[in-house]
Amino acid sequence: MTGLIVVVVTLAVATLVGVVMRRRSGVPREVRGDVERLTSGDIHAELGERATLVQFSSAFCQPCRATRRILDEVTELVPGVAHVEIDAESRLDLVRSLNILRTPTVLILDAEGHVVKRASGQPRKADVIGALGLAIGE
């Protein structure tokens, strides 16, 4: 009987953890601690006039392709916003310095290159547009 209780409790905890992680995936969050600043030299591309969406991807990541489409759509909707995609495997130095733990990870930068928000996992278009409002001051 004790074994059955342990199995049921373990399954309940695992399910709860899974649900919480799924709900948090892709949601842009405030950046804690020192606000990181990236330059065009860091990302090997020009920063957007108003904001920049920096996406860290890997070659075989299916959510990365969907994220690319979402961010491209957002850059078409919001003038002055650039989308830069970085291959995480070829830029391990930057991945380590920014503590990127999974792909896709999207950093939302303001016009000066300060990281305003960060999302791990595939974000929703509405969440990205909302986070851009903070980056561009609207």
C-alpha positions as CSV (number, residue, x, y, z in Angstrom):
1,M,0.0,0.0,0.0
2,T,2.9,2.4,0.8
3,G,4.4,1.8,-2.6
4,L,1.1,2.8,-4.3
5,I,0.9,6.0,-2.3
6,V,4.4,6.9,-3.3
7,V,3.7,6.3,-6.9
8,V,0.5,8.4,-6.8
9,V,2.2,11.3,-5.0
10,T,5.1,11.2,-7.4
11,L,2.8,11.3,-10.5
12,A,0.8,14.2,-9.0
13,V,4.0,16.2,-8.3
14,A,5.4,15.5,-11.8
15,T,2.1,16.5,-13.4
16,L,2.0,19.7,-11.4
17,V,5.6,20.6,-12.3
18,G,4.9,19.8,-16.0
19,V,1.8,22.1,-16.1
20,V,3.7,25.0,-14.4
21,M,6.6,24.6,-16.8
22,R,4.3,24.5,-19.8
23,R,2.5,27.6,-18.8
24,R,5.7,29.6,-18.2
25,S,7.3,28.5,-21.5
26,G,7.6,31.3,-24.0
27,V,6.3,34.0,-21.7
28,P,8.5,37.1,-21.7
29,R,9.8,37.9,-18.2
30,E,11.6,40.8,-16.6
31,V,15.3,40.5,-16.5
32,R,16.6,40.2,-13.0
33,G,19.8,41.6,-11.7
34,D,22.1,43.8,-13.8
35,V,20.5,44.7,-17.1
36,E,22.6,43.2,-19.8
37,R,23.5,45.5,-22.7
38,L,24.3,44.1,-26.1
39,T,25.9,46.0,-29.0
40,S,25.7,45.4,-32.7
41,G,29.2,43.9,-32.4
42,D,28.0,41.4,-29.9
43,I,25.1,40.1,-32.1
44,H,27.0,40.7,-35.4
45,A,24.0,42.7,-36.8
46,E,22.6,46.2,-36.5
47,L,20.3,47.0,-33.7
48,G,16.8,48.1,-34.6
49,E,15.9,51.8,-34.6
50,R,13.3,51.3,-31.8
51,A,13.9,47.8,-30.5
52,T,15.6,44.5,-31.4
53,L,14.4,40.9,-31.1
54,V,17.4,38.6,-30.6
55,Q,16.5,34.9,-31.1
56,F,18.9,32.1,-30.1
57,S,18.2,29.0,-32.1
58,S,19.7,25.6,-33.0
59,A,19.6,23.6,-36.2
60,F,17.2,20.9,-35.3
61,C,14.8,22.9,-33.1
62,Q,11.2,22.8,-34.4
63,P,10.0,25.6,-32.0
64,C,12.8,27.8,-33.3
65,R,11.3,27.7,-36.8
66,A,7.9,28.7,-35.5
67,T,9.5,31.4,-33.4
68,R,11.3,32.8,-36.4
69,R,8.0,33.1,-38.2
70,I,6.3,34.9,-35.3
71,L,9.2,37.3,-34.8
72,D,9.3,38.1,-38.5
73,E,5.6,38.9,-38.4
74,V,6.0,41.2,-35.5
75,T,8.9,43.1,-37.2
76,E,6.6,43.6,-40.2
77,L,3.8,45.0,-37.9
78,V,6.0,47.2,-35.7
79,P,8.2,49.8,-37.5
80,G,11.7,50.2,-36.3
81,V,12.0,46.7,-34.9
82,A,14.7,44.4,-36.1
83,H,14.9,40.6,-35.7
84,V,18.3,38.9,-35.4
85,E,18.6,35.2,-35.2
86,I,21.8,33.7,-33.7
87,D,22.8,30.1,-34.0
88,A,23.5,29.1,-30.4
89,E,26.0,26.4,-31.4
90,S,28.2,28.8,-33.3
91,R,28.1,31.5,-30.6
92,L,28.7,29.5,-27.4
93,D,30.6,32.4,-25.9
94,L,27.6,34.6,-26.1
95,V,25.3,31.8,-25.0
96,R,27.3,31.2,-21.9
97,S,27.7,34.9,-21.0
98,L,23.9,35.4,-21.3
99,N,23.0,32.2,-19.5
100,I,21.0,30.8,-22.4
101,L,19.8,27.4,-21.3
102,R,17.5,26.3,-24.1
103,T,16.4,27.2,-27.6
104,P,14.5,29.1,-28.6
105,T,15.3,32.0,-26.3
106,V,14.3,35.5,-27.3
107,L,15.8,38.6,-25.8
108,I,13.9,41.9,-26.3
109,L,16.3,44.8,-26.5
110,D,15.4,48.5,-26.3
111,A,17.0,51.0,-28.8
112,E,20.2,51.2,-26.8
113,G,20.6,47.4,-26.6
114,H,19.5,46.9,-23.0
115,V,17.8,43.5,-22.4
116,V,14.3,44.5,-21.3
117,K,12.5,41.1,-21.4
118,R,13.5,37.5,-22.0
119,A,11.5,34.5,-23.1
120,S,12.6,30.8,-23.1
121,G,10.5,28.6,-25.4
122,Q,8.2,29.6,-28.2
123,P,6.5,32.9,-27.4
124,R,3.0,33.9,-28.6
125,K,2.8,36.9,-30.9
126,A,0.7,38.9,-28.5
127,D,3.2,38.4,-25.7
128,V,6.1,39.6,-27.9
129,I,4.1,42.7,-29.0
130,G,3.3,43.4,-25.4
131,A,6.9,43.1,-24.3
132,L,7.9,45.4,-27.2
133,G,5.6,48.1,-25.8
134,L,7.9,48.2,-22.7
135,A,11.0,48.2,-24.8
136,I,9.9,51.1,-27.0
137,G,8.2,53.0,-24.3
138,E,4.6,52.8,-25.4
